Amino acid sequence: MNDLFQLNDDVAAVIGGTGELGGLMAESLGAYGAKIAVLGRNAERGEARAKKIIDAGGQAKFFAADGLKAESLDDARKAIADWAGAPTSVLVNAAGGNRPDATIPPGGDVCKLPLDAWRDVFDLNLVGGALLPCQIFAPDMIEAGVGSIINIASMSGMIPLSRVVAYSAAKAAVINLTLWLSREWATTGVRVNAISPGFFPAEQNRKLLFNDDGSYTERGGQIIGHTPMGRFGNAEELAGATVWLASRKASSFVTGQNIAVDGGFASVTI
Protein backbone atom coordinates (compact mmCIF):
# COMPACT_ATOMS: atom_id res chain seq x y z
CA MET A 1 0.00 0.00 0.00
CA ASN A 2 1.34 3.42 -0.94
CA ASP A 3 1.90 5.36 2.29
CA LEU A 4 0.73 8.53 0.57
CA PHE A 5 -2.84 7.25 0.62
CA GLN A 6 -2.90 5.14 3.80
CA LEU A 7 -5.80 5.83 6.16
CA ASN A 8 -4.78 3.62 9.08
CA ASP A 9 -5.19 6.48 11.57
CA ASP A 10 -8.65 7.42 10.40
CA VAL A 11 -12.20 6.64 11.43
CA ALA A 12 -14.53 7.26 8.48
CA ALA A 13 -18.27 7.78 8.84
CA VAL A 14 -20.06 7.26 5.55
CA ILE A 15 -23.61 8.58 5.73
CA GLY A 16 -25.57 6.94 2.97
CA GLY A 17 -23.15 4.02 3.04
CA THR A 18 -26.16 1.75 2.66
CA GLY A 19 -26.57 2.95 -0.92
CA GLU A 20 -24.77 1.78 -4.03
CA LEU A 21 -22.37 4.70 -4.52
CA GLY A 22 -21.89 5.46 -0.82
CA GLY A 23 -21.29 1.79 -0.12
CA LEU A 24 -18.52 1.56 -2.71
CA MET A 25 -16.92 4.68 -1.23
CA ALA A 26 -17.02 3.03 2.19
CA GLU A 27 -15.34 -0.07 0.78
CA SER A 28 -12.65 2.06 -0.86
CA LEU A 29 -11.79 3.84 2.37
CA GLY A 30 -11.76 0.53 4.22
CA ALA A 31 -9.33 -0.95 1.70
CA TYR A 32 -6.82 1.76 2.62
CA GLY A 33 -7.00 1.10 6.34
CA ALA A 34 -9.73 3.35 7.73
CA LYS A 35 -12.19 2.02 10.29
CA ILE A 36 -15.53 2.34 8.55
CA ALA A 37 -18.80 3.35 10.15
CA VAL A 38 -21.61 2.66 7.68
CA LEU A 39 -24.52 4.97 8.50
CA GLY A 40 -28.05 4.83 7.16
CA ARG A 41 -31.61 3.77 7.84
CA ASN A 42 -31.60 0.37 6.13
CA ALA A 43 -30.06 -2.06 8.62
CA GLU A 44 -30.07 -5.02 6.22
CA ARG A 45 -28.07 -3.16 3.59
CA GLY A 46 -25.83 -1.52 6.17
CA GLU A 47 -24.94 -4.80 7.84
CA ALA A 48 -24.27 -6.39 4.45
CA ARG A 49 -21.94 -3.57 3.42
CA ALA A 50 -20.06 -3.69 6.72
CA LYS A 51 -19.67 -7.47 6.37
CA LYS A 52 -18.27 -7.04 2.87
CA ILE A 53 -15.62 -4.64 4.21
CA ILE A 54 -14.78 -7.03 7.06
CA ASP A 55 -14.58 -10.00 4.70
CA ALA A 56 -12.04 -8.04 2.63
CA GLY A 57 -9.85 -7.61 5.70
CA GLY A 58 -11.10 -4.25 6.93
CA GLN A 59 -12.85 -2.98 10.04
CA ALA A 60 -16.45 -1.86 9.78
CA LYS A 61 -19.72 -1.60 11.65
CA PHE A 62 -23.22 -0.46 10.77
CA PHE A 63 -24.80 2.36 12.78
CA ALA A 64 -28.46 3.25 12.33
CA ALA A 65 -28.85 6.97 11.71
CA ASP A 66 -31.26 9.41 10.14
CA GLY A 67 -29.42 12.30 8.49
CA LEU A 68 -32.38 14.63 9.05
CA LYS A 69 -32.40 14.15 12.83
CA ALA A 70 -29.67 15.79 14.89
CA GLU A 71 -30.19 13.51 17.89
CA SER A 72 -29.88 10.42 15.71
CA LEU A 73 -26.64 11.67 14.17
CA ASP A 74 -25.22 12.67 17.55
CA ASP A 75 -26.03 9.26 19.00
CA ALA A 76 -24.22 7.67 16.07
CA ARG A 77 -21.25 10.00 16.51
CA LYS A 78 -20.84 8.93 20.13
CA ALA A 79 -21.33 5.24 19.34
CA ILE A 80 -18.73 5.39 16.56
CA ALA A 81 -16.14 6.90 18.89
CA ASP A 82 -16.83 4.21 21.50
CA TRP A 83 -16.49 1.45 18.91
CA ALA A 84 -13.43 2.81 17.14
CA GLY A 85 -11.64 4.18 20.19
CA ALA A 86 -11.29 7.55 18.46
CA PRO A 87 -13.61 10.21 17.03
CA THR A 88 -14.55 10.40 13.37
CA SER A 89 -11.86 12.05 11.25
CA VAL A 90 -13.35 11.45 7.78
CA LEU A 91 -16.98 12.25 7.03
CA VAL A 92 -18.54 11.29 3.71
CA ASN A 93 -21.98 12.77 3.13
CA ALA A 94 -23.34 10.44 0.46
CA ALA A 95 -27.05 10.55 1.32
CA GLY A 96 -29.40 12.25 -1.08
CA GLY A 97 -32.03 11.69 -3.69
CA ASN A 98 -35.06 13.08 -5.47
CA ARG A 99 -38.85 12.84 -5.36
CA PRO A 100 -40.88 11.87 -8.42
CA ASP A 101 -43.23 14.82 -7.94
CA ALA A 102 -40.22 17.17 -7.76
CA THR A 103 -39.35 16.18 -11.33
CA ILE A 104 -41.04 18.10 -14.12
CA PRO A 105 -42.51 15.71 -16.72
CA PRO A 106 -42.09 16.35 -20.46
CA GLY A 107 -44.25 19.32 -21.31
CA GLY A 108 -44.73 20.07 -17.62
CA ASP A 109 -44.70 23.44 -15.91
CA VAL A 110 -42.18 24.43 -13.23
CA CYS A 111 -44.79 26.82 -11.85
CA LYS A 112 -46.87 23.81 -10.83
CA LEU A 113 -44.10 22.03 -8.94
CA PRO A 114 -45.42 21.29 -5.40
CA LEU A 115 -43.66 23.37 -2.77
CA ASP A 116 -43.59 20.48 -0.30
CA ALA A 117 -41.71 18.38 -2.86
CA TRP A 118 -39.18 21.18 -3.35
CA ARG A 119 -38.67 21.50 0.41
CA ASP A 120 -38.28 17.74 0.87
CA VAL A 121 -35.62 17.54 -1.84
CA PHE A 122 -33.70 20.42 -0.26
CA ASP A 123 -33.99 18.85 3.18
CA LEU A 124 -32.77 15.49 1.91
CA ASN A 125 -29.82 16.77 -0.12
CA LEU A 126 -28.75 19.98 1.59
CA VAL A 127 -29.85 19.74 5.22
CA GLY A 128 -29.61 15.99 5.84
CA GLY A 129 -27.14 15.39 3.04
CA ALA A 130 -24.55 17.94 4.14
CA LEU A 131 -25.35 20.68 6.67
CA LEU A 132 -26.60 18.73 9.68
CA PRO A 133 -23.94 15.99 9.54
CA CYS A 134 -21.25 18.67 9.29
CA GLN A 135 -22.67 20.46 12.32
CA ILE A 136 -22.68 17.24 14.34
CA PHE A 137 -19.33 15.70 13.33
CA ALA A 138 -17.11 18.71 12.63
CA PRO A 139 -16.63 19.87 16.26
CA ASP A 140 -14.72 16.65 17.09
CA MET A 141 -12.50 17.19 14.05
CA ILE A 142 -11.88 20.82 14.96
CA GLU A 143 -10.95 19.83 18.50
CA ALA A 144 -8.54 17.18 17.19
CA GLY A 145 -7.10 19.58 14.60
CA VAL A 146 -7.56 17.16 11.70
CA GLY A 147 -10.40 16.04 9.49
CA SER A 148 -11.69 15.61 5.96
CA ILE A 149 -15.31 16.19 5.00
CA ILE A 150 -16.41 14.99 1.57
CA ASN A 151 -19.83 16.16 0.40
CA ILE A 152 -21.37 14.31 -2.52
CA ALA A 153 -22.81 16.89 -4.89
CA SER A 154 -23.76 16.19 -8.51
CA MET A 155 -23.02 17.15 -12.07
CA SER A 156 -26.54 18.61 -12.11
CA GLY A 157 -25.43 20.98 -9.36
CA MET A 158 -22.76 22.33 -11.71
CA ILE A 159 -24.81 22.28 -14.91
CA PRO A 160 -28.58 22.43 -14.26
CA LEU A 161 -30.15 19.30 -15.68
CA SER A 162 -33.50 19.56 -17.42
CA ARG A 163 -36.59 18.45 -15.48
CA VAL A 164 -34.88 17.92 -12.08
CA VAL A 165 -35.00 21.55 -11.00
CA ALA A 166 -35.22 20.96 -7.23
CA TYR A 167 -32.45 18.35 -7.21
CA SER A 168 -30.18 20.52 -9.37
CA ALA A 169 -30.72 23.55 -7.16
CA ALA A 170 -30.19 21.53 -3.96
CA LYS A 171 -26.93 20.04 -5.21
CA ALA A 172 -25.75 23.49 -6.32
CA ALA A 173 -26.39 24.59 -2.74
CA VAL A 174 -24.29 21.64 -1.48
CA ILE A 175 -21.39 22.87 -3.62
CA ASN A 176 -21.79 26.41 -2.29
CA LEU A 177 -21.98 25.17 1.31
CA THR A 178 -18.81 23.14 0.72
CA LEU A 179 -16.97 26.28 -0.37
CA TRP A 180 -18.30 28.26 2.58
CA LEU A 181 -17.34 25.65 5.18
CA SER A 182 -13.91 25.14 3.64
CA ARG A 183 -13.15 28.81 4.16
CA GLU A 184 -14.64 28.83 7.65
CA TRP A 185 -12.56 25.87 8.86
CA ALA A 186 -9.42 26.29 6.75
CA THR A 187 -7.15 27.10 9.69
CA THR A 188 -8.52 24.38 11.99
CA GLY A 189 -7.06 21.39 10.15
CA VAL A 190 -10.47 20.41 8.77
CA ARG A 191 -10.70 20.25 4.98
CA VAL A 192 -14.06 20.35 3.18
CA ASN A 193 -14.40 19.25 -0.43
CA ALA A 194 -17.08 17.88 -2.74
CA ILE A 195 -17.29 15.23 -5.41
CA SER A 196 -19.72 15.78 -8.26
CA PRO A 197 -20.42 12.45 -9.96
CA GLY A 198 -21.61 12.48 -13.52
CA PHE A 199 -24.05 9.75 -14.45
CA PHE A 200 -23.71 6.49 -12.57
CA PRO A 201 -26.52 3.94 -12.90
CA ALA A 202 -27.91 3.16 -9.46
CA GLU A 203 -31.13 1.87 -8.02
CA GLN A 204 -32.90 5.22 -8.02
CA ASN A 205 -32.13 6.19 -11.63
CA ARG A 206 -31.66 2.92 -13.53
CA LYS A 207 -35.18 2.92 -15.00
CA LEU A 208 -34.66 6.47 -16.26
CA LEU A 209 -31.53 5.43 -18.13
CA PHE A 210 -32.28 1.91 -19.40
CA ASN A 211 -35.21 0.11 -20.98
CA ASP A 212 -36.12 -3.37 -19.78
CA ASP A 213 -34.12 -4.87 -22.66
CA GLY A 214 -30.95 -3.05 -21.58
CA SER A 215 -31.06 -0.42 -24.33
CA TYR A 216 -30.87 3.26 -23.46
CA THR A 217 -34.04 5.23 -22.84
CA GLU A 218 -34.37 8.49 -24.73
CA ARG A 219 -32.96 10.36 -21.73
CA GLY A 220 -30.18 7.82 -21.25
CA GLY A 221 -29.19 8.21 -24.88
CA GLN A 222 -29.12 11.99 -24.55
CA ILE A 223 -26.78 11.73 -21.57
CA ILE A 224 -24.45 9.32 -23.37
CA GLY A 225 -24.43 11.67 -26.35
CA HIS A 226 -23.33 14.48 -24.07
CA THR A 227 -20.58 12.42 -22.40
CA PRO A 228 -17.28 12.40 -24.36
CA MET A 229 -16.28 8.99 -22.96
CA GLY A 230 -19.49 7.59 -24.42
CA ARG A 231 -20.58 5.58 -21.38
CA PHE A 232 -21.94 5.82 -17.85
CA GLY A 233 -19.62 5.64 -14.86
CA ASN A 234 -19.06 2.63 -12.63
CA ALA A 235 -19.34 3.12 -8.87
CA GLU A 236 -15.74 1.89 -8.44
CA GLU A 237 -14.57 4.91 -10.44
CA LEU A 238 -15.42 7.18 -7.51
CA ALA A 239 -12.86 5.37 -5.33
CA GLY A 240 -9.80 7.35 -6.41
CA ALA A 241 -11.27 10.77 -5.70
CA THR A 242 -12.71 9.58 -2.39
CA VAL A 243 -9.47 8.09 -1.07
CA TRP A 244 -7.44 11.04 -2.31
CA LEU A 245 -9.65 13.62 -0.59
CA ALA A 246 -9.75 11.56 2.62
CA SER A 247 -5.97 11.15 2.82
CA ARG A 248 -4.15 13.42 5.25
CA LYS A 249 -1.04 13.34 3.05
CA ALA A 250 -2.21 13.08 -0.53
CA SER A 251 -4.63 16.03 -0.35
CA SER A 252 -3.28 17.92 2.67
CA PHE A 253 -3.40 21.28 0.80
CA VAL A 254 -6.74 20.66 -0.92
CA THR A 255 -9.88 22.30 0.43
CA GLY A 256 -12.87 24.06 -1.08
CA GLN A 257 -12.73 21.99 -4.27
CA ASN A 258 -15.51 20.32 -6.23
CA ILE A 259 -14.10 17.33 -8.07
CA ALA A 260 -16.07 16.30 -11.15
CA VAL A 261 -15.99 12.56 -11.93
CA ASP A 262 -18.08 12.71 -15.06
CA GLY A 263 -16.47 11.18 -18.13
CA GLY A 264 -16.06 14.70 -19.54
CA PHE A 265 -19.73 15.67 -19.30
CA ALA A 266 -18.95 19.16 -18.00
CA SER A 267 -16.60 19.86 -20.91
CA VAL A 268 -19.34 19.70 -23.54
CA THR A 269 -21.52 22.62 -24.58
CA ILE A 270 -23.06 21.86 -27.98
C-alpha positions, 0 to 999 in steps of 0.5 A: 500500500502506498503510504501517501494514501494510507488511512490507518489512523482514520475513522470514516463515517459514511452517511448513505453508506447503505446505498450503491455509490456510498457503499462503494466509497465506504469499501474504498476507504476501508481498503486503505485502512480506515475504520468504517462506520456505515450509516443509514436507515436500512439495517439489512443493507448496512450490515451487508456492506459492513460485512463485505468490508470485514470480509475483505480484511477491513474494520467496519460496523453499521450504525443506524442513523437518520441524516435529518435528525440531529439527535440520531446523528449525535447518538451515532457520533458517540457510538462510533467513537466508543467502537473505534476508540477515536472520534470520526476524522473522515466524514462522507456525506453520500445521502441524497435523492429526489422525489418523483413529484419534484421532477417536471414531466415532459411538457410540464410546468415548473410553476406547478411544482409542489412546494412540499416536494421542493422542500423535501428535496432540499432537506434530503440533499442539503440539510440531511445530506450535508449541513446537519452531519457537518454540524454534528461531526465537525466539532470533534474534528476541529478539537482534534485539529484534523479532518476531511469532509467529503460532500457528494454533490452532482453534475446537475449541481454544476450544470442544471439538468432539465426536469430535475429543477429541485435536485439541481438547485439543492446540489448546487447549494451543497457545492456552495456550502462546501466552499463556505465551510472550507473557508470557515474551517481552513485554519482548523485542520479540517478540509471540506471538499465535494465530489460531483459524480456524472451519471452512474446507474444506481437503483434510483435512476436505472429505469430512467436510463435503461429500458427493460431490454438493456437499451438506453431510454431516450434520456439515457441516450441523450446523456451518453451523447453528451458524455465524451467517454461515451458511457456511464460511470461505474461506482468503483470509479469514484474510489480514487477521488474519495481516497485522495480527498480523505488522505491526510497526506495526498490532499493535505493542501486541498480544500474548497474543491468540487471534483467532477468525476463525469467522463467529460460531461462538463466539458461539452456545450453543444 
